[in-house]
Amino acid sequence: MTSQERLWRNRAAANQKPWNSAACWAFPQALSWYVGPGDPRGLSQPGTASSAPTRQRKIGLVRTFSPKVNEIQRAWYVVDADGLVLGRLASEVAAVLRGKRRPYFAPHVDTGDNVIVVNADKIVLTSNKAEAKMAYRHSGYPGGLRSTSYATLLDEEPAELIRRSVRGMLPKNTLGRQQLSKLHVYAGPEHPHAAQKPEPLDLPEAKRAG
C-alpha cells in the first residue's frame, strides 16, 4: 500500500464513513474532481474486494471568461428624450454605457456602447423636482459653492442636466469617466453622428406613468 492510499484510508477512518459512500474526491496530481459513490480509484475498505465505482462524473476546470477591449464591437444608439422622465432615462442610458445588456458584461472593463440623446430640452421632471432639486458646483476657493436649480439648468443647459444625472449612475473612477465619454447629448433633434448610423433605442419604461 502506497503512502497516498494509506492517507485516504486514514481519512476515511477518521471521518467514520465507508469508502463506498457517495462523496466528492480531489486529487492533488490533477486539477479535477470526481463526484460519485466510493473512491474513484477503486480502493475499498481493508479486507474487501475492490470494485469499480458506479455513476461517476468528472468535473473539469471552468475557466472564467474575461472580455478583451480590442475584441469589443461597440454599437451606436440614439434616444429621443421627448417626454421621458429624467431619472428613468439616466438609469437606462447608464446601463447601456456600462454594457450591462451584454452577456459578457464585466464590471472592470468598458463593454458599453455609444449613446446619443436628442431633444434634451423636452425632458420631464416629475413632482416639484424642477424647483426643489439643486445642482451644485464649487470653484475650489473658500466660499465658492454655487447652486443652480434644475429648472434653471433645464432652460439654460439641458444637455448638462442629463449628463449630470447619467454621471451620478456610473462608477466614480477612471472607468466611469471613460464610459461617460461615450455619451453625446444635444438639446435639439439634430446630431452630427449620422456617419456612425446609430440605431433608435426605444425606452418605454422611461416614459411618465399615466
N, C-alpha and C positions, 0 to 999 in steps of 0.2 A: 504494500500500500504506500502510495506516494505521500509526500507531506501535504499536498493540496487536498487529496482525498481524506486524509486524517483531519484536516481542518474543517472540511464540510461535515464530517461525521460528528466532530465535537460540537459544532454549532447546532446541529440538529438535536443532539442530546441535551444541550443546554436549554434550548427552547422547548424541549419535551414535545416535539412534533415528529410524526413519522415521515420518513423520506419520500413516501409516495403520495403525500397530501398535495393539494393544489398550491402552488407557490410561484413566486417570480424570482428567478435566479440570475445573478450578474456574474460575469466572468472578467477578471482583470486582464486577461490576454486579448480580449476582443471588445470593442466598444458596441456591445449589443446586449439585448435582454431576451430571455426565453420565458414565455408565460405558458404555464400548463401544469398538470399534475406530476409530481415527482421531480427527481433530478434529471435534467436533460441529458446528462452523460451516461445515464443508465445505472447509476450507483444505487444501491439499496441498503437496507439495514444489514448489519453483520449477521451472517448465518443464513441469509435468504438469497435466493437466486435473483440475479439482476434481470430486469426486463425493460424493454424499450418503452419510454413514456408515450402516452397517447394524447391526442388533441393538443398538440403544442404549436405555437406560432412564434415566429421571430419578429421582434420589433426593431427595425433598423434605426439609424440616425435620421432625425428630422432637422434638416438644415433651414435656418431662418433666412428668408429672402429679404434682401435689402436693396431698394431701388437705387440705381446709379443716375446721377444728374444728367450725364450725357446721353442716357437712353430714354429720357422722358420726352414725350411728344406733347407739347402744350397747345391747347386749343384757344380760340378767341370766342368770347360770348359778349353779346350786347343786351343790356337790360333797360327797359323803358320804365323809369321811376314814376311815371304819371299815375297818381292815385295810390301809390304804395306807401305803407307805414314805414317810417324811418328805421326803427329798431328791428323790425322783421326783415326789411331789405338788407340791413347791415349784417345780420346774422347769416343770411343765406349767401351773401356775397363773400363774407369771410370764410365760409366753408368751402366755396369754390376756389378761393385764393390759396387756401391751405392744402387743397387736394383731398379733402375728406370724402369726396364722392368716388374716388378711385379705389379699386380693390386692393392696390398695393400701397396704400397710404402709410407713411412713416412720419412720426412727429419730429424727427431730427433732419428731414430732407424736405426741400421745397418741391412738392409734387403737384402744385396747383396750376391753374390756368389763368389766362388773362381775361379781365372783365372790364367792359366798357359800360358806363352808366350814363344815359342821356335823360334829358328833361328833369334834371335835379331840382330845378326851381318849382316843380309841381309835386314835391314830396309832401306827405301828410304827417302832421304831428297830432297825436290823439290827446284827449283831455286838455289840460292847460299847460302842457309841457312847453309850448312856444314862449310863454311869458315867465313860467316858473323856473325852467331849466336854464342853467348858465354855462357858458364855455369860458374857461379860464386860461390865461397865459401870463408869463412872468418875464420881465425884461432882464432879470439877473441882478438888478440893483435893489437896495433897500427901499421898500415901499413901491416896488414896481409891479405889483399884482394888478392885472386888468381883467375885467369880466365883461362878457357880452351875452345878451340873451339869445336864445335860439331863434326867436322871431326876427331879431335884427340880423343875425347870421344868415337866416334863410332869405331875407330880402337882398342882402349885400353880397354874400358869398355862399350860395347854395352848394357849390361843389366842395368847399371846405367843410361844410356841415356833414355831408355824407362821408367824406374822407376821415373826419374825426371819429365818427361813430364806428366805422369799419376798423380803424386803427385800435380802438379800445377792445376789439374782439380778437385781435391777433397776438401772438407771443411778444412779450416786451424784451426783445433781444435783436441781434443781428438778423436772425432768420425771419422774424416778424417784419423788420424793415425791408428785407428783400421781397417778401410776399406782398407788402403794401405797394411796392414799385410796379406791380402788375395791374394795379387799379387805375383806371382812367375815367374821370368824372367830368361831365360837361353840363352846363346849365340849360342849353338849348337842345333841339332834336338832332343836330348835326354833329358829326365827329370825323376826324381826319384819318381814320383807320380802315378805310374801305379796302385797301390793298391786302389786309390780313383776312378778308372775307369772314367776318365774325358771324356766328350763328345766334339767332334770337334765343334768349333764355327766359322762359316763362316762369314766374314765381307766383302762383295763385295763393299760396299760404301767406304771402306778404301783403295781400290786399286787406283793406279795412273790413272788419266784420260788419255785416248788415248793410 
